[in-house]
Amino acid sequence: MRRLDQLLSNLGYCSRREARAWVDDGRVLVNGEPAKDSGQKVNPADVLIDGEPPDHPDGLLLLLHKPLGLVCSHDEREGPNVYSLLPPRWRARNPVVTSIGRLDKDTSGLLLLTDQSPLVHRLTSPKHKVPKIYRATLNRDLPAGLTELFAAGTLVLAGETEPCAPTTLTVLGPREAELTLTEGKYHQVRRMFASQGCEVVTLHRTCFGDLTLDSLASGTWRELPLGYFG
């Protein structure tokens, strides 16, 4: 059971203060009857808001095909963000919808979004070792021995003391490769290649665990069951 005003606020309909007006205007029904008090305890399954069931009352989990040029930050000073692609009501939810890990502005591909903070912590924890695959094109031919170096788990990036976890490098062409990571250091793919004199020209995440983009168009998303990750 949840307070009605809290339910409306959490799901992005209005503020808790504004919920009183929604109730007074008859916009909220409980068990088919107009709600009497914005502070009453309700089961979301018994509520209709403007004639519709509550919008995802248990939470959101989305798989987004992130385009280039958008950041994963909520700070508007950092520029246009991925959340601008979502419906306004979803952007007003509390807790806020946030990304599970980040892709920088110049990286495209598979990004997960959710308002479930425990899921964010679980999937970004190094303990879970969720594999993520990135496809990179470089400004020069791949150096010899790179596959073995990355797989050895001995590469220490500039400014760090702990080596990167072993990673799988699959060569796709002279200047193109896929890299499978199980951790998420800051700009890790770019820094790993840079340590060997290679600049990443394009970077695209193709997989997160067993999830892929399939035919999902850039800038669009599909919903996943909240229990997808168990």
N, C-alpha and C positions, 0 to 999 in steps of 0.2 A: 504493500500500500504506500502511496506517495501523496503528499499534499498537492492539491490541484494547481495552485499557483507555481509551485516548484516544477511540476510536470510541464506546464506551458513554457516556463522560462528555460528549463533544461533542453527542451526540444526546439527552441528558437522561435516560438510563436510571438512572444512578447516578454516584457520584464515582469517580475513578480508583482511590482506595483501596478502595472497595467492590467494584470489578470483580473482584478476586481471589476474593471469596466467590461472586459470580455464576458464575465459572468452576468453582470447587470444587463448587458445587451442580449442575453439569451444565446450567445454563440457556442456555449458549452453545455452538452447534455451528459448526464450520468444515469445509466440504466434507463435511457429514453426520456428522462425528465430533466428540465432545466436545472443546472447546478445552483445550489442555494448559497454557497459560501466558497470563496476562492481558497480558503484555508482548509476545506474539508479533505479527508483522506479518501483516495480513490484507487481502484484498480484500473490501470490504463486500458485494459480490455473492455471496461464498462463505459468508456468515455468516447464521445463524438465531439469533434471540434469543427465548427462550420459544416456539420453534416458528414464529416470524414473521420475515420479512426486516427488516432495519434500517429504522427510520422516517425516510424522506426523507434518506438519507445524503448527498446532494449539496446539500441546502439547501432553504429554503422561500421562496416568494414568494406572498403572499396579498393579495387585494383584499377589504377589509373595509368594510361599511356601518357607519360609526361612529355610535353614538347620542349624544344630548346627555348631559352630566353626567360624561363620562369624559375623563381627561387622557391625553396621549401620553408621559408621563414614567414612568420606572421607580421614581422616588422616591415611596415610599408616603406620605410626609408631604404630598404634593400632592393626595392623595385617590384614589378609585377610578380605575383605568386601563384602557385598551383591552386590555391583555394578559391581564386577568382573563377575557376572553371565550374565550381559547384553551385547548386541552387542557393539563393540568399538565405533560406531558412536553415540549411545545413551549416552555413557559415556563421550563423548566430547561435548555434548549439553551445551548451555549457554542461560538461567539459567540451572544449573546442575540438574540432576535427583537426588532427595533426598527422604528419607523415611518420611512418615507421622507418627510421633512418632517413637520410637525405640524398638527393641528387643535386649537384650544383647547377648553376644556370646554363652551363655549356654542355650538360649531359642530359640525354633523353632516355626514355624507356620506362620500364616497369617500376611503379611506385605504389606502395600500399598506404592507404589513409584510414584512420579510425579515430573514434572518440573514446576508445577504451584504453586508458593509460596502462593497466596491467599488461595488456597485449603488446603495447609499445615496448615496455621494459623487457618483457620475455623474449621478444623476437630480436631485440638489439643487444641482448646480453651475449658476451663472448662465450658463455658456457654452452649455449645452444648450437653454436656452429652451423647456422643456417647457410647453405651454399647460395651464392649469388654469382651470376655469370654476366660479364661485361664484354662487349665487342669493341675493340679499339683499332683505329687506323693511326699510323705513325708517320712522322715526317722523314723517316729514313728506314732502310732495311733493318729487320730484326737482327741484333748481334748474335753470333754463334754462342751456344751454351746457355742461352737465356732460360730455356725450358728447365734445365737442370738446376740453375741457380735459384729460380723461383720455387722449385719443388723442394729444395733443400731445407727451407725454413731458417736460413742463416742471414738473410738480407736485413740489415739494419738501416732504416731510413734516417736522413739528416734530422738532427734534433731529438732523436729517440735513443733509448738504451736497449729496448727489447726488440728482438728480430720479428719480422713479419711471420705469421703462421705459414706453413707450406701452402703453396698455391699451384693450381694446374694451369699451365699455359698450352693452348692449342693453336698451332700456327695455321692460319687460313690462307696466307699469301705472304709475299716478301715484306709487306708493310701492314699486314692485317692479322690480328690474333684475337682469341677469346681467352679471358682470364677468369678462373673460378676462385672466388674468395670465400672464406668462412669467418671473416672478421670485417670490421668497418673503420679502419683508421682514417683520419682526415685526408681527403683527396688521395686515397691510397693507390689506386690504379695509376693515376698520373705521376705520383711520386716514385712508384716502383720503376716505371719505364724511364722517368727522368734520371734516376740514379744510374742508368746505363746509357745515358746520352741520347735518349729518344724522347721527343715531344709528342704527346697525344694530340692529334688533330681533330678526331671525332671520337666520342665515347657514348655508348648506348647499352643500357642494361636490358638483357633479354630474358633473364630468369630470376626468380626469388623462390628458393626451395623448389617445389615441383610446379610452381606457377609460371606460365608464359603469357605473352600478350596475344598470341594467336593472331586473329585478324582485327583486333581492336584498333580503331583509328586513333591517330595522335590527337590529344586533347579531350578524349572521351574516357569513360570508365564503365566498369561493370561491378555489380554488387557481389560480395562473397558472403556465405553464411558466417555468422559470428563464431560458430564453433569449428570453423574450417581447420584451425591449427590445434584442435583438441582442447 
